[in-house]
Amino acid sequence: MKRGMGGMNNNMMKQMQKMQKDMAKAQEELKEKTVEGSAGGGMVVVKANGHKEVLEVIVKEEVVDPDDIDMLQDLILAATNDALRNVDELVNKDMGKFTQGLNIPGLM
């Protein structure tokens, strides 16, 4: 009986090690994936990667009004927040497969 438990524990450890390796790989791959956020009907677009690094900010010329800098700042802020929400969705989708069905206190 003891021998059987050791084999089961060994198998479980191997599965956990594989899952950790797969999670690390998926986390690294997130850096290569990009998402966009936009505001003002696409007048401002922010691109970010899966590590929440902003890669690019695109501002259409027609939205630039020197007399209304506040609006432009608000659009950039809204587009950035939209991009970051989209990163969260990407991360949850890509990493969620590893935590699905697990009920480990402190992990969720």
Secondary structure, DSSP 8 states (H G I E B T S, - for coil): -HHHHHHHHHHHHHHHHHHHHHHHHHHHHHTT-EEEEEETTTTEEEEEETTS-EEEEEE-GGG--TT-HHHHHHHHHHHHHHHHHHHHHHHHHHHHHHHTT---TTT-
